[in-house]
Structure formats: C-alpha cells, structure tokens
Amino acid sequence: MRLYGYPATSAAGIAAICAGNWTRAEEHLQAAIRQADTAPYRVAQPAARYWYADMLLTRDAPGDSARARDLLGEALAMFGSLGMPVYSRRVAERQQPIS
C-alpha cells in the first residue's frame, strides 16, 4: 500500500518489520498512529493502522490477530469515510484470513 503524506515513523516501522525487529516496529507504528491522529492529513490515519495491523499479522504473537482485526476495522471505516474505495478493498482483502 503506497500513500503519500504518511509519517516517517510509518516508514521506519516498515523497515523494522523487514528486519524482523518486532519491538522497534511496534514502537514506530504506534508512534505513527499517534502522529497521524494529530496531523492535518487524515489519509495518514488509516494507513498507519493498516501497517500496524500488517505487522501484527506477520508477527503472529498471542493476541496479535485480534488487535490486527480491530485496527483493520478502524482503517476500513476511515478509508470509507475518506471516499477511498481502492484502499478500502485492500484492507478488506487483508481482513479475509482473520475474519
């Protein structure tokens, strides 16, 4: 999922995911959600939640799938309210294995 205007902490979180550093990934992605929720560009809000959910599903620790399901639900609602059907479909596809 490529979005412009998302916090740099999202990119740092994605890099940490690629490195398998779950602790750093989670720290960066939680920070990305906090930043997105206070930033003027609303599109960053669902994107940050999508990437955090993706990390949780990849890590697959106890409780991760339930938290990911919640985050994907939030992202889906936000993308829908922003009128972004392509991203809404992508989130819905990501939800399929965990619904």
TANORMO-V615526 format. One record per run of one state. SS is the DSSP state (A for helix, B for strand, O for the rest). FROM is the first residue (numbers start at 1). TO is the last residue. If there is no record, write none. Layout:
ss	from	to
SS	FROM	TO
SS	FROM	TO
//
This chain:
ss	from	to
O	1	7
A	8	19
O	20	21
A	22	38
O	39	42
A	43	59
O	60	63
A	64	81
O	82	84
A	85	98
O	99	99
//
